[in-house]
């Protein structure tokens, strides 16, 4: 089967994924283990995609394909059923973290505000048996703050360090998988070392929150609700696993669409609930403002921070300039008639491929690039915008974009919970524990020589 973006005679990558799904009958059947069928037994197994076909057989191994396939609603309900058994030693504390880009999907589906949709979703999950529901915006704030510090360091060291600039964003798992498995050197040294929000949220739940609750990390079953299937792959990363605790930071990723499937079968909605706090106890200041907020995107926040830190310029408004298409845009900062900052947003693999070609030729003038695998960005993740026939739901996407734009922006620097966690959890903002907990490394294996024969 040929992929939508592939001009090769045969797409090995897609064939492998199809093969992985075809052998899925050999994977464990968690429902049969209990000889009981819940009201959700008709739920479909998760489909496995990368954000676009990367047209390369080394992107996903057969073993990874099976593990990704096992992250589905059946695994979720296996844990829920396990918690109903008499053997309490086998019980798990169920914690769910919701990505900020998933909430507009639920708001659009329910025809509610994002805050109201968050409360409905939280109440529903708790009615099933989930113990804690978290908003992972706090992890986004950590990732942005660490990314901006790294950009300033790279900018100042650009003459001494060959691969300092451009700095490429690290939040998108589809892009990171492509860079590591297909591109290798000299691209990976350009990738920001700040962990993605999902990785940081995993550490928050399995490390900080576990200690707050006096729980062993392996007693927590941590689920991420995300807009795309690539997050399932990210959960398998080696730096997502703590051998001493025999525990993954994220045990299962469910897409927004998979959660909606469960909600549609349940049909009954229970009372609403607000999201939980990571601090173990709910204080008055935690509930004083239970409305949903969002951070600036990486590009905008790093741009404004760099303008102030490097050139003492306060930027209030940012004007994007579309270049070849709407998914490749740039912003620039001028001082004394000279462009001192040039940032870009590159969404979708066609734009990513063009970016990589120019970067390898030394003809890429940007200091920072926000790289996302999905055209249109994370809201357009295939885990929440595709119809049953696999086509994009453009009307739904427009509604999600409208909802997301209405969410008030809270700058990461003003998030008091983040500042508290830097002190209580990480021993300060510049401690060795920050580097160990909030940063990662990337594979630097040399890519095969024929990896650039994809025509876009």
C-alpha positions as CSV (number, residue, x, y, z in Angstrom):
1,X,0.0,0.0,0.0
2,X,1.4,3.4,-0.9
3,X,1.3,6.2,1.6
4,X,-0.3,9.6,0.8
5,X,3.1,11.4,0.7
6,X,5.2,8.6,-0.8
7,X,6.4,8.3,-4.4
8,X,8.3,5.0,-3.8
9,X,7.0,1.9,-5.6
10,X,6.5,0.3,-2.3
11,X,6.1,1.8,1.1
12,X,7.8,-0.5,3.5
13,X,6.8,1.6,6.6
14,X,3.1,1.3,5.9
15,X,3.4,-2.4,5.1
16,X,5.1,-3.0,8.4
17,X,2.3,-1.2,10.3
18,X,-0.3,-3.2,8.5
19,X,1.5,-6.4,9.4
20,X,1.7,-5.3,13.0
21,X,-2.1,-4.8,13.1
22,X,-2.7,-8.1,11.3
23,X,-0.8,-10.0,13.9
24,X,-2.5,-8.3,16.7
25,X,-4.6,-11.4,17.4
26,X,-1.5,-12.8,19.1
27,X,-1.4,-9.9,21.6
28,X,-2.9,-10.5,25.0
29,X,-6.7,-10.4,25.3
30,X,-7.2,-8.7,28.5
31,X,-11.0,-9.1,28.5
32,X,-10.9,-12.8,28.1
33,X,-8.6,-13.1,31.1
34,X,-11.5,-12.2,33.4
35,X,-14.2,-14.1,31.5
36,X,-16.4,-11.1,31.7
37,X,-17.5,-8.4,29.2
38,X,-18.1,-4.9,30.3
39,X,-20.5,-2.6,28.6
40,X,-17.5,-1.4,26.6
41,X,-16.6,-4.7,25.0
42,X,-17.5,-3.4,21.5
43,X,-14.8,-0.7,21.6
44,X,-12.6,-0.9,18.5
45,X,-8.9,-1.5,18.8
46,X,-6.6,1.5,18.4
47,X,-5.4,2.3,14.9
48,X,-1.7,3.1,14.7
49,X,-0.4,6.0,12.7
50,X,2.5,8.3,12.6
51,X,1.4,11.8,11.9
52,X,2.3,11.2,8.3
53,X,3.8,8.2,6.7
54,X,7.6,8.7,7.0
55,X,8.1,6.2,4.2
56,X,10.9,4.5,6.0
57,X,11.1,1.0,7.5
58,X,13.3,2.0,10.5
59,X,10.8,4.4,12.0
60,X,8.8,1.7,14.0
61,X,10.0,-1.8,14.7
62,X,7.6,-4.7,14.8
63,X,8.0,-5.0,18.6
64,X,7.2,-1.3,19.0
65,X,4.2,-1.7,16.8
66,X,2.7,-4.4,19.1
67,X,3.4,-2.3,22.2
68,X,1.7,0.7,20.7
69,X,-1.3,-1.4,19.7
70,X,-1.6,-2.6,23.3
71,X,-2.2,1.0,24.5
72,X,-5.9,1.0,24.0
73,X,-9.2,1.2,25.9
74,X,-9.1,-2.6,26.7
75,X,-5.9,-2.0,28.7
76,X,-7.6,0.9,30.5
77,X,-10.6,-1.3,31.5
78,X,-8.3,-4.2,32.4
79,X,-6.9,-1.9,35.2
80,X,-10.4,-0.7,36.2
81,X,-11.6,-4.3,36.5
82,X,-8.4,-5.3,38.4
83,X,-9.2,-2.6,41.0
84,X,-12.6,-4.3,41.6
85,X,-11.0,-7.6,42.6
86,X,-10.6,-8.6,46.2
87,X,-6.8,-8.8,46.0
88,X,-6.0,-5.2,47.0
89,X,-2.2,-5.8,46.6
90,X,-2.8,-5.9,42.8
91,X,-4.8,-2.6,42.8
92,X,-3.5,0.4,41.0
93,X,-4.0,4.1,41.6
94,X,-5.3,5.4,38.3
95,X,-4.1,8.9,37.2
96,X,-5.1,10.6,34.0
97,X,-3.3,13.6,32.6
98,X,-5.1,15.6,29.8
99,X,-3.1,17.4,27.1
100,X,-4.1,21.1,26.6
101,X,-4.8,20.4,22.9
102,X,-7.3,17.7,23.7
103,X,-9.6,19.9,25.7
104,X,-10.8,22.0,22.7
105,X,-11.8,18.7,21.0
106,X,-14.1,17.8,24.0
107,X,-15.4,21.3,24.1
108,X,-16.3,21.2,20.4
109,X,-17.9,17.8,20.7
110,X,-20.0,18.7,23.7
111,X,-20.7,22.3,22.5
112,X,-19.4,23.6,25.8
113,X,-16.7,26.0,26.9
114,X,-13.3,24.5,27.5
115,X,-13.7,24.9,31.3
116,X,-17.1,23.2,31.3
117,X,-15.9,20.5,29.0
118,X,-12.9,19.9,31.4
119,X,-15.2,19.5,34.4
120,X,-17.5,17.1,32.5
121,X,-14.6,15.0,31.3
122,X,-13.0,14.9,34.7
123,X,-16.4,13.9,36.3
124,X,-16.9,11.1,33.7
125,X,-13.4,9.7,34.2
126,X,-13.8,9.6,38.0
127,X,-17.2,7.9,37.6
128,X,-15.4,5.1,35.8
129,X,-13.0,4.6,38.7
130,X,-10.1,7.0,37.9
131,X,-8.7,8.4,41.1
132,X,-6.9,11.5,39.9
133,X,-7.3,13.7,36.8
134,X,-4.6,16.3,36.0
135,X,-4.2,19.1,33.5
136,X,-0.8,18.8,31.9
137,X,-0.5,22.5,31.1
138,X,1.9,22.6,34.1
139,X,4.2,20.3,32.2
140,X,4.0,22.5,29.1
141,X,5.1,25.4,31.2
142,X,8.1,23.6,32.5
143,X,9.1,22.6,28.9
144,X,8.7,26.1,27.6
145,X,10.8,27.6,30.5
146,X,13.6,25.1,29.9
147,X,13.4,25.6,26.2
148,X,13.8,29.4,26.4
149,X,16.8,29.1,28.8
150,X,18.4,26.7,26.3
151,X,17.8,29.0,23.4
152,X,19.5,31.9,25.1
153,X,22.5,29.7,25.9
154,X,22.7,28.5,22.3
155,X,22.3,32.0,20.8
156,X,25.2,33.2,22.9
157,X,27.4,30.2,22.1
158,X,26.6,30.1,18.3
159,X,30.1,31.2,17.4
160,X,31.8,28.7,19.6
161,X,29.5,25.7,19.1
162,X,28.9,24.4,15.6
163,X,25.4,23.0,16.0
164,X,24.0,25.7,18.4
165,X,21.6,27.2,15.9
166,X,19.0,26.8,14.6
167,X,17.5,25.3,17.7
168,X,14.6,22.9,16.7
169,X,11.7,22.3,19.0
170,X,11.4,19.0,20.8
171,X,7.8,18.7,21.8
172,X,6.4,16.7,18.9
173,X,7.1,12.9,19.1
174,X,6.4,12.3,15.4
175,X,9.1,14.8,14.5
176,X,11.5,13.4,17.1
177,X,11.1,9.9,15.9
178,X,11.7,11.0,12.3
179,X,14.8,12.9,13.3
180,X,16.3,10.1,15.3
181,X,15.4,7.1,13.2
182,X,15.7,8.7,9.7
183,X,17.8,11.9,9.8
184,X,20.4,11.3,12.5
185,X,23.5,13.5,12.4
186,X,23.8,16.4,11.7
187,X,20.2,17.2,12.6
188,X,19.8,15.8,16.1
189,X,22.3,18.1,17.7
190,X,20.1,21.0,16.7
191,X,17.1,19.6,18.7
192,X,16.3,21.3,22.0
193,X,17.1,19.0,24.9
194,X,14.1,20.1,27.0
195,X,11.8,17.1,27.5
196,X,8.4,17.2,25.9
197,X,5.3,18.0,28.1
198,X,4.3,14.3,28.1
199,X,7.7,13.3,29.4
200,X,7.7,15.9,32.1
201,X,4.2,15.1,33.1
202,X,5.2,11.4,33.5
203,X,8.0,12.5,35.9
204,X,5.7,14.7,37.8
205,X,3.2,11.9,38.4
206,X,5.5,9.0,38.9
207,X,8.1,10.9,41.0
208,X,6.8,14.1,42.7
209,X,3.2,13.1,43.1
210,X,4.0,9.5,44.0
211,X,6.2,10.8,46.9
212,X,3.5,13.2,48.0
213,X,1.1,10.3,48.2
214,X,3.6,7.9,49.7
215,X,3.2,5.5,46.8
216,X,5.6,3.4,44.9
217,X,5.7,4.6,41.2
218,X,4.8,1.0,40.0
219,X,1.5,1.3,42.0
220,X,0.4,4.2,39.8
221,X,-1.1,3.5,36.4
222,X,-0.6,6.7,34.5
223,X,-2.7,7.5,31.4
224,X,-2.2,10.4,29.0
225,X,-5.1,11.7,26.9
226,X,-3.6,13.2,23.8
227,X,-4.6,14.4,20.3
228,X,-2.3,12.1,18.3
229,X,-1.2,8.5,18.1
230,X,2.5,9.5,18.0
231,X,2.3,10.0,21.8
232,X,1.9,6.2,22.2
233,X,5.3,5.8,20.5
234,X,6.8,8.4,22.8
235,X,5.7,6.5,25.9
236,X,8.0,3.7,24.8
237,X,11.2,5.7,24.9
238,X,13.9,4.3,27.1
239,X,14.2,7.5,29.1
240,X,10.5,7.1,30.0
241,X,11.3,4.0,32.0
242,X,12.8,3.7,35.5
243,X,14.4,0.3,36.0
244,X,14.8,0.7,39.8
245,X,11.0,1.0,40.1
246,X,10.2,-1.2,37.1
247,X,7.9,1.6,36.1
248,X,7.1,3.5,32.9
249,X,6.5,7.2,33.5
250,X,3.5,6.9,31.2
251,X,1.8,3.5,31.1
252,X,-0.8,4.1,28.4
253,X,-1.7,6.8,26.0
254,X,-5.3,7.1,24.8
255,X,-6.3,9.6,22.1
256,X,-9.1,12.1,22.5
257,X,-11.1,10.1,20.0
258,X,-10.7,6.9,22.0
259,X,-12.0,8.6,25.1
260,X,-15.0,9.9,23.2
261,X,-15.8,6.3,22.0
262,X,-16.0,5.3,25.7
263,X,-18.2,8.3,26.5
264,X,-20.5,7.7,23.6
265,X,-21.1,4.1,24.7
266,X,-21.6,5.1,28.3
267,X,-24.1,7.8,27.3
268,X,-24.8,8.8,30.9
269,X,-23.0,11.8,32.3
270,X,-22.4,12.1,36.0
271,X,-21.8,15.2,38.0
272,X,-18.9,17.4,37.0
273,X,-15.6,17.6,38.8
274,X,-12.6,19.9,38.8
275,X,-9.1,18.6,38.0
276,X,-6.8,17.6,40.8
277,X,-3.7,19.2,42.2
278,X,-0.3,17.5,42.1
279,X,0.4,18.8,45.6
280,X,-1.6,16.1,47.5
281,X,-4.0,18.4,49.1
282,X,-6.5,21.0,47.7
283,X,-5.9,24.4,49.1
284,X,-8.0,27.5,48.7
285,X,-5.6,29.1,46.3
286,X,-5.8,26.0,44.1
287,X,-9.5,26.3,43.6
288,X,-9.8,30.1,43.5
289,X,-9.5,30.0,39.8
290,X,-10.5,26.6,38.3
291,X,-10.8,28.0,34.8
292,X,-8.7,26.5,32.1
293,X,-5.7,28.5,30.8
294,X,-3.0,27.9,28.2
295,X,0.6,28.9,27.6
296,X,1.8,30.8,24.6
297,X,3.2,28.4,22.0
298,X,6.9,27.6,22.1
299,X,7.7,29.9,19.2
300,X,5.9,33.0,20.5
301,X,7.1,32.6,24.1
302,X,10.7,31.9,23.2
303,X,10.7,34.8,20.7
304,X,9.4,37.3,23.3
305,X,11.7,36.1,26.0
306,X,14.7,36.2,23.7
307,X,13.9,39.7,22.5
308,X,13.8,40.9,26.1
309,X,16.8,38.9,27.4
310,X,19.1,39.5,24.4
311,X,18.1,42.9,23.1
312,X,16.0,44.5,25.9
313,X,13.0,44.8,23.7
314,X,9.4,44.2,24.9
315,X,7.3,42.5,22.3
316,X,3.6,42.7,22.7
317,X,2.2,41.7,19.3
318,X,3.7,39.2,16.9
319,X,3.1,39.3,13.1
320,X,3.5,36.0,11.2
321,X,4.4,36.0,7.5
322,X,3.3,33.0,5.5
323,X,5.9,31.8,3.0
324,X,5.4,28.9,0.6
325,X,2.2,27.8,2.4
326,X,0.2,28.5,5.6
327,X,2.1,25.8,7.5
328,X,5.4,27.5,7.0
329,X,5.5,30.9,8.6
330,X,8.2,33.2,9.9
331,X,8.5,36.1,12.4
332,X,11.5,38.4,12.6
333,X,12.9,41.0,15.0
334,X,14.7,44.0,13.8
335,X,17.0,46.3,15.7
336,X,18.8,49.3,14.2
337,X,17.7,48.2,10.7
338,X,19.2,44.7,11.2
339,X,17.3,41.4,11.6
340,X,18.6,40.0,14.9
341,X,16.0,37.2,15.4
342,X,14.4,35.1,12.7
343,X,12.0,32.3,13.9
344,X,9.8,29.9,11.8
345,X,7.0,27.5,12.3
346,X,7.2,24.4,10.1
347,X,4.2,22.1,10.3
348,X,3.7,18.9,8.3
349,X,6.4,16.6,6.9
350,X,6.6,18.3,3.5
351,X,7.7,21.5,5.2
352,X,10.0,19.6,7.6
353,X,11.7,17.9,4.7
354,X,12.3,21.2,2.9
355,X,13.7,22.6,6.2
356,X,16.1,19.6,6.6
357,X,17.3,19.9,3.0
358,X,18.1,23.6,3.4
359,X,19.7,23.1,6.8
360,X,22.0,20.4,5.3
361,X,23.0,22.8,2.5
362,X,23.8,25.5,5.0
363,X,21.1,27.8,3.5
364,X,18.7,27.9,6.5
365,X,18.7,31.5,8.0
366,X,16.5,30.8,11.1
367,X,17.5,30.8,14.8
368,X,14.6,28.7,16.0
369,X,12.0,26.5,14.4
370,X,8.8,25.2,16.0
371,X,8.5,21.8,14.3
372,X,5.3,19.9,14.4
373,X,4.5,16.7,12.4
374,X,0.8,17.4,11.8
375,X,-0.2,20.1,9.2
376,X,-2.0,22.8,11.1
377,X,-0.4,21.8,14.4
378,X,-1.4,19.7,17.4
379,X,-5.1,20.4,17.3
380,X,-5.1,18.6,14.0
381,X,-3.7,15.4,15.5
382,X,-5.2,12.3,13.8
383,X,-6.4,11.0,17.2
384,X,-9.1,13.6,17.3
385,X,-9.8,15.2,13.9
386,X,-10.4,12.2,11.6
387,X,-13.8,10.9,10.7
388,X,-14.6,7.2,10.7
389,X,-13.6,7.0,7.0
390,X,-10.2,8.5,7.8
391,X,-10.8,11.9,6.3
392,X,-10.1,15.1,8.3
393,X,-13.2,16.8,9.9
394,X,-12.5,20.3,8.8
395,X,-15.6,21.8,10.5
396,X,-14.6,20.2,13.8
397,X,-11.0,21.5,13.4
398,X,-12.3,25.1,12.7
399,X,-14.5,24.9,15.9
400,X,-11.5,23.6,17.9
401,X,-9.3,26.4,16.7
402,X,-12.0,28.9,17.7
403,X,-12.3,27.4,21.1
404,X,-8.6,27.2,21.6
405,X,-8.1,30.9,20.7
406,X,-10.6,31.8,23.4
407,X,-8.6,30.2,26.2
408,X,-6.9,32.8,28.4
409,X,-3.1,32.8,28.1
410,X,-1.1,32.4,31.3
411,X,2.6,32.9,30.9
412,X,4.7,30.1,32.3
413,X,6.7,32.6,34.4
414,X,3.6,33.5,36.3
415,X,2.6,30.0,37.1
416,X,3.1,29.8,40.9
417,X,2.8,26.0,40.9
418,X,5.7,25.7,38.5
419,X,7.8,28.0,40.7
420,X,6.9,26.0,43.8
421,X,7.8,22.7,42.1
422,X,11.2,24.1,41.0
423,X,12.0,24.6,44.7
424,X,10.2,21.6,46.3
425,X,10.9,19.0,43.6
426,X,14.0,20.1,41.7
427,X,16.1,22.0,44.3
428,X,15.9,25.3,42.4
429,X,15.8,26.5,38.8
430,X,19.5,25.8,37.9
431,X,20.2,22.7,39.9
432,X,21.7,19.4,38.6
433,X,18.3,17.8,39.2
434,X,16.7,20.2,36.7
435,X,19.1,18.9,34.0
436,X,18.5,15.3,35.0
437,X,14.7,15.5,35.2
438,X,13.7,18.0,32.6
439,X,16.2,17.4,29.8
440,X,17.0,14.4,27.6
441,X,19.4,13.3,24.9
442,X,18.7,12.1,21.3
443,X,20.1,9.3,19.2
444,X,22.9,10.5,16.9
445,X,23.2,7.4,14.7
446,X,24.2,8.1,11.1
447,X,21.2,7.7,8.8
448,X,21.3,5.3,5.8
449,X,22.5,7.0,2.7
450,X,19.3,6.6,0.7
451,X,17.0,8.3,3.3
452,X,16.7,11.5,1.2
453,X,15.1,9.9,-1.8
454,X,11.6,10.8,-0.7
455,X,10.0,13.3,-3.0
456,X,7.7,15.9,-1.4
